[in-house]
Amino acid sequence: MFNFAKKTQETQNIYFKTMALKYHKKLEELSSLDTPFYCYDLALLRETLNTINKEIKGFPYAVHYAIKANGNRTILEEIRRSGVGADLVSGNEIKAALDVGFKPEKMAYAGVGKTDREIETGIDAGIYCFNVESVEEMDVINEIAARRGKAAGIALRVNPNIDAHTHRYITTGTSSDKFGIDKQALDDVVEKARSLSNVRLLGLHFHIGSQVTLMEPYELLCKEINTLLDHFEKKGINFEMVDVGGGLGVDYENPEANPVARFEEYFNVFKRGLKVRPGQMVHFELGRSIVAQCGALISRVVFVKENAVKKFVILDAGMTDLMRPALYGSKHKIVNLTSQSTRQVTCDVVGPICESSDVFGRDVQLPFTRRGDLVAILSAGAYGESMASRYNMRSLPQCHFIE
């Protein structure tokens, strides 16, 4: 058992700011829970969603939450209540969105490898749009829709060949990536889409990458979209929607200071730079920026081990609970919640999995840390729980919620 009341005031303030834990009783409850577990701050999630809705008010904008970031039911219910739609990449995500009450007309289904069964699920549900990645996929959607006596709404995903200056594993908008249709082929694909009897061409879709922290790639995207829309407008083709994707990054280094992403700056890029046609809607697909900062992975220190060159803080959480650091070397701020020491130590914070990649942070500065201390790995609300696995036959992490 750990008594959070015994933490130093400095550490307590960090914890309050990080997780927005407002009630001492909640702290006491969390201290007695089995670890590891995800702790979600619903008040911060609501603040984030309110900020988004404030920024898009009065503009022809529609935001879809990328469920792949976090499909926890409680999180989905909170997001659905805010009026945000759903961005989907699998048939099961369609089912999950329907199950918590997202309206089909607010759903967009992306993904480079949709199966026939998943396409059938989307058509039967009456979702608003399939973001089509290839001519072959468009033909399959047309055939399945015809068999069901329906017409499916589609947007053509364009590969704009824009470098988002992010990690190569999460870059999606360059010519070397597997996503989207080459611009050079777009005229022919648009004409074919307009000729098919069981698809309705709604517009164009773009997505340049994830954890994008610079606004320049979005500025370039606006210019690229304007050029394409002007091109098709001259040919007498107008689209009812443009989907600009998402990918807005968050502050993993100093989440306490920036718990809400830079939505004002992000949306202002499109307000200034994108030429929206009369009656046209602009769709956004935000995931990480909505949920990352509202979640933390809470873990206990199992052992502190030291050799001739390193000190290791070994947690009961591992890469099975939070895959991002092992997958592409991402960094999360790590906080010792219970140490009262003012002495700082340098250590590697690692998990118990039988893999050398099971590392949360190297050369991390922590207060003097002992077996049993409670540790929070911050900014873990996106691509944490959703990517958890049962490797080593471990249990999936539990989830707890605070207000």
ZATIRO-262385 format. One record per residue (C-alpha): y, z negated, x negated; residue in three letters. Coordinates in pm, whole numbers, plus 50000, padded with zeros to 5 digits. Example, Ala and Ser with C-alpha at 12.3 -4.5 7.8 and 13.67 -1.06 7.14 Angstrom:
# ZATIRO-262385
495504922048770ala;498944928648633ser;
This chain:
# ZATIRO-262385
500005000050000met;503555007549883phe;506734991250005asn;509555016550002phe;512054988250043ala;511424978649681lys;512635011749543lys;515865011949348thr;518925022449546gln;519235054349339glu;515655065049409thr;516015055449774gln;519155076949805asn;517315106549651ile;514535102049903tyr;516915099150195phe;518795130450093lys;515665149950016thr;513675142750327met;516435130650561ala;514395099450632leu;516765078850842lys;514625049750954tyr;513135022650739his;510205020250976lys;509315056450905lys;509315049450533leu;506925020750582glu;504625042250793glu;504495070150538leu;503755046150255ser;500475035950413ser;499155070950486leu;496265086950300asp;497395112550047thr;497905140949988pro;499795151450298phe;502655173850399tyr;505705156250538cys;508025177550751tyr;511585167950837asp;512145181951186leu;515815171751187ala;516465193550883leu;514505222051041leu;516705219851351arg;519855219051138glu;518665250450960thr;517915268651284leu;521275257951432asn;523025271851124thr;521265305251168ile;522125307251537asn;525745298751459lys;525965326651199glu;524515353851424ile;526375343951742lys;528455372651874gly;526715398751660phe;523965423251765pro;521465404151550tyr;517945392051623ala;516115368551386val;512325367251362his;510575338651182tyr;507945350450931ala;504965329851040ile;503155336150711lys;505535310850551ala;504185282250761asn;502025284851072gly;501875247751154asn;501875244851533arg;504595218051550thr;506815238851322ile;506205269951533leu;507035251651855glu;510315239151709glu;511275274051592ile;510315290151922arg;512535265252109arg;515505276651900ser;515245311652046gly;514125328251722val;511415354851750gly;508255359651542ala;507465382151245asp;503705386751213leu;501265400050955val;497855394451117ser;496125394451451gly;495615357051434asn;499335352151379glu;499945371851699ile;497575348351881lys;499205317651729ala;502675329651831ala;501535336652187leu;499785303152202asp;503005283752136val;505065304952373gly;506825331552166phe;507715360652393lys;505965393552306pro;509275412052330glu;510495390752038lys;507535399051813met;507385423751525ala;504105430751345tyr;504225441250979ala;501525446050717gly;500115474150508val;496505470650627gly;496385463851000lys;492845466951136thr;492005484151464asp;491245450651623arg;494585436451514glu;496425466951646ile;494585463151976glu;495655426551990thr;499295436451944gly;499195464752198ile;497395443652458asp;499945415652410ala;502815440152457gly;504625431252134ile;507985447452075tyr;507295465951753cys;504755475751489phe;506355480951148asn;504405511551036val;503585515850667glu;501975550650660ser;501355582350858val;497685573250891glu;498565539551043glu;500935556251289met;498155579951398asp;495765550951454val;498315531651659ile;498935562751870asn;495205567751928glu;494555531352023ile;497595530452251ala;496395562452421ala;492955547252488arg;494675517852652arg;497075539152849gly;500135524352680lys;502955534052446ala;503485512152140ala;506915505851992gly;507095513251620ile;509565511651333ala;508955531151014leu;508945508950706arg;510955526350437val;510495518850068asn;514125520049946pro;513225516349575asn;515535486349531ile;514745459549274asp;515265425149431ala;515265408049087his;512565383549188thr;509035376249065his;506935407749039arg;504295393049272tyr;506835390549556ile;508805422649498thr;508085447049782thr;510795473549780gly;510275494349466thr;508385527049426ser;505565509849239ser;504845486149530asp;502205492949793lys;504605488750084phe;506465513750295gly;507015551250321ile;508795570450046asp;512285581850137lys;511425617250038gln;508785619050311ala;510845601850580leu;512195633050756asp;508705646350819asp;507375612450929val;510245607451173val;509605641751327glu;505905634451361lys;506595600551521ala;508875617051776arg;506105641651862ser;503425615951938leu;502915607552304ser;501815571252277asn;504305556652029val;508015550552079arg;510045553251760leu;512485524151780leu;513975524451433gly;513605518651060leu;512305488050879his;513035475650526phe;511965445850317his;512825443849947ile;511155411349840gly;511005373649864ser;512935344649706gln;515935367449658val;518825346349526thr;521325373849443leu;523325391449714met;523615424249521glu;520185437449629pro;521175432149993tyr;524475450149933glu;522535479449789leu;520205478250087leu;523135481050328cys;524365512050146lys;520905527350154glu;520515520550527ile;523975534550603asn;523115566550417thr;519845570850605leu;521375563550946leu;524195588250877asp;521605614150776his;519585610651095phe;522685608151313glu;523745642451188lys;520355655051304lys;520935640151649gly;518535611151595ile;519755576151673asn;517725544351645phe;517935514751877glu;517175490251597met;517205485351222val;515065458151064asp;516485447050728val;513635423350647gly;514225389050499gly;513485373350163gly;516505350250129leu;515725324649860gly;516205286949850val;517245262149580asp;514035248749426tyr;515855232549134glu;518295210649328asn;517105209149689pro;518975176649765glu;522305193949710ala;521325225449902asn;518935216350182pro;520095245950394val;519955281150252ala;523035302950198arg;522955318150545phe;526705323650576glu;526825343650252glu;523635362350345tyr;524695373050693phe;528205381550571asn;526705408150344val;525385426050651phe;528455419150863lys;530625435750599arg;528285461850458gly;526075474950737leu;527465501150973lys;525875491851304val;525835519751561arg;526815513951928pro;523975497252115gly;521965491851798gln;520325458551714met;519795445351361val;516635425251307his;516025399651031phe;512715384750914glu;513415350550761leu;510605327450656gly;511005307150338arg;514705300650400ser;513905284750737ile;511095261050641val;510915255950263ala;513295226750234gln;512055207750538cys;508645201050381gly;507395180350088ala;503895174749957leu;503325137349917ile;500715126349663ser;499585095649469arg;499115092449097val;495405089049022val;495645084948644phe;498175087048364val;496525102348060lys;497965107147713glu;496715125547407asn;498275133247070ala;500705158947211val;500985154147587lys;501305128747864lys;499615139448188phe;500405125248531val;497315133848737ile;497825135449114leu;495395135349403asp;497095167649524ala;496115200049357gly;496515237549366met;494355237549679thr;497215219549856asp;500125238549699leu;499175271849541met;502585285449439arg;502835270449087pro;499335282248994ala;499735316249161leu;502995327649004tyr;504405299148801gly;506885286949060ser;508745254548997lys;509255226249244his;511315194849189lys;509045164549155ile;510235129549244val;508545095949184asn;509285076849503leu;508085042449401thr;508875037149032ser;511695012448971gln;511905020048600ser;515095033548443thr;513125046648145arg;512475084048158gln;509265099748029val;508315135947969thr;504995146248119cys;502955174148269asp;502295167948638val;498845181648720val;496185181348988gly;492465172948988pro;491105208349034ile;488735222548773cys;491185249548665glu;493705248948380ser;496225265648613ser;496245234548835asp;499685223548713val;502695214648926phe;505145211148641gly;505265210948261arg;507565188148058asp;508835171548374val;511265142448341gln;510125113048555leu;510825075848553pro;508035055948390phe;505025064248608thr;501835044948668arg;498575048348858arg;499225044249230gly;502835056349230asp;503815078649519leu;505165112949426val;506955139549634ala;506795176449544ile;509865190149715leu;510715223349883ser;507075227949983ala;507545237450348gly;507025274650282ala;503805289250142tyr;502365254450092gly;500255244150388glu;499815280650491ser;498165289450156met;496045257950125ala;492345263050055ser;489095243450039arg;488255253149681tyr;486125225849516asn;485165217649879met;488325197149912arg;489745187350248ser;492835204950373leu;495995183650351pro;497065164450659gln;500555167950810cys;503065142350928his;506475146551086phe;509735127351073ile;512995130651261glu;
